[in-house]
Amino acid sequence: MSIRDILKRIIFIFFLIWGLTWIVLLIVGLAYGWNRLYFDVLIAVFAISALCSLTYFVFYSKKELKGVQVVIRIIIQFVLVLVISISILYFMDILAGPHLISLTTLIMVLTVIFTLVSSYEWFMFIRHADKINEKLRNKFKK
């Protein structure tokens, strides 16, 4: 991937993570009450969205990546996203201490969000590749 592609992806993913996180916060607010949400959550959401979108620099390569290399980089990116999110929430005292239940819930929510974002990207990539293939077929058909 080129730097330009990665920068486009970073901006796109930042806003996608930002939106999905606010949806999760809305669900948590409706389920558990709004008194548990504080202004610090806004800062945490912004920091997590910005830093997690920067993890796409893991995919930068001057050569074409093979399937196994992409999977390894996705796993590395997922671990980075977990570490960044947990550490930001822990240091801002939003994560309720070292309780196993809150940490497990956070990891599950982050896994769901990461899976949704990755699936969306994958299907958009497939759709974009199909459009390019169709244009090439039409061009060389003549």
C-alpha positions in Angstrom: 0.0 0.0 0.0 1.2 3.5 -0.7 1.2 6.3 1.9 -1.7 8.0 0.1 -3.9 4.9 0.3 -3.0 4.6 4.0 -3.8 8.2 4.7 -7.2 7.9 3.0 -7.9 4.7 5.0 -6.8 6.4 8.3 -9.2 9.3 7.7 -12.1 7.0 6.7 -11.5 4.6 9.6 -11.2 7.5 12.1 -14.7 8.6 11.3 -16.0 5.0 11.1 -14.6 4.1 14.5 -15.9 7.5 15.9 -19.4 6.7 14.7 -19.5 3.1 15.9 -18.1 4.1 19.3 -20.9 6.7 19.7 -23.5 4.1 18.8 -22.1 1.8 21.5 -22.1 4.7 24.0 -25.7 5.4 23.1 -26.6 1.8 23.7 -24.7 1.7 27.0 -26.3 5.0 28.0 -29.8 3.7 27.3 -29.2 0.3 28.9 -27.4 1.4 32.1 -28.4 5.0 32.5 -26.8 8.2 31.5 -25.3 8.9 34.9 -22.4 6.6 34.2 -21.3 8.6 31.1 -19.0 11.5 31.8 -17.3 14.2 29.8 -14.1 12.2 29.9 -15.7 9.7 27.7 -15.7 12.2 24.8 -12.0 12.7 25.2 -11.4 9.0 25.4 -13.5 8.3 22.3 -11.5 10.9 20.3 -8.2 9.6 21.5 -9.1 6.0 20.8 -10.4 6.8 17.4 -7.3 8.8 16.4 -4.8 6.3 17.7 -6.6 3.2 16.5 -6.9 4.6 13.0 -3.1 5.3 13.0 -2.5 1.5 13.4 -3.1 1.2 9.7 0.5 2.1 9.2 1.1 -1.6 10.0 -0.1 -2.3 6.4 2.4 0.0 4.7 4.7 -2.0 2.4 6.5 -1.2 -0.8 5.9 -4.7 -2.0 2.6 -6.5 -2.6 1.5 -8.3 0.6 0.7 -12.0 0.4 -2.3 -13.6 2.2 -0.4 -14.8 5.2 1.3 -11.5 5.6 -2.0 -9.6 5.5 -3.5 -11.9 8.2 -0.4 -11.5 10.4 -0.7 -7.7 10.0 -4.4 -7.8 10.8 -3.7 -9.7 14.0 -0.9 -7.2 14.9 -3.3 -4.4 14.3 -6.0 -5.9 16.4 -3.6 -6.4 19.3 -2.5 -2.7 18.9 -6.1 -1.6 18.9 -6.8 -3.6 22.1 -3.7 -2.3 23.9 -4.3 1.4 22.9 -8.0 1.2 23.9 -7.4 -0.5 27.2 -4.5 1.7 28.2 -6.3 4.9 27.4 -9.4 3.9 29.3 -7.3 2.6 32.2 -5.2 5.8 32.5 -8.2 8.0 32.3 -9.9 6.0 35.1 -12.8 5.2 32.9 -12.2 1.5 33.0 -13.5 0.3 36.4 -10.2 -0.9 37.8 -8.7 -4.3 37.1 -12.1 -6.1 37.4 -12.2 -9.0 35.0 -15.9 -8.5 34.0 -15.4 -4.9 32.8 -12.2 -5.8 31.0 -13.8 -8.8 29.4 -16.8 -6.7 28.3 -14.4 -4.1 26.9 -12.5 -6.7 24.9 -15.7 -8.2 23.6 -17.0 -4.7 22.5 -13.7 -3.9 20.9 -13.7 -7.2 19.1 -17.2 -6.6 17.7 -16.3 -3.1 16.6 -13.0 -4.3 15.0 -14.9 -7.1 13.2 -17.5 -4.8 11.9 -15.0 -2.3 10.6 -12.8 -5.0 9.0 -15.9 -6.7 7.4 -17.1 -3.4 6.0 -13.6 -2.7 4.6 -13.4 -6.2 3.1 -16.8 -5.9 1.3 -16.0 -2.4 0.1 -12.7 -3.7 -1.3 -14.4 -6.6 -3.1 -17.0 -4.2 -4.5 -14.3 -1.8 -5.7 -12.3 -4.7 -7.3 -15.5 -5.9 -9.1 -16.0 -2.5 -10.5 -12.4 -2.3 -11.8 -12.7 -5.8 -13.3 -16.0 -4.9 -15.0 -14.4 -1.8 -16.5 -11.4 -3.8 -17.7 -13.7 -6.4 -19.3 -15.7 -3.7 -21.1 -12.6 -2.0 -22.3 -10.9 -5.1 -23.7 -14.2 -6.5 -25.1 -14.2 -3.9 -27.9 
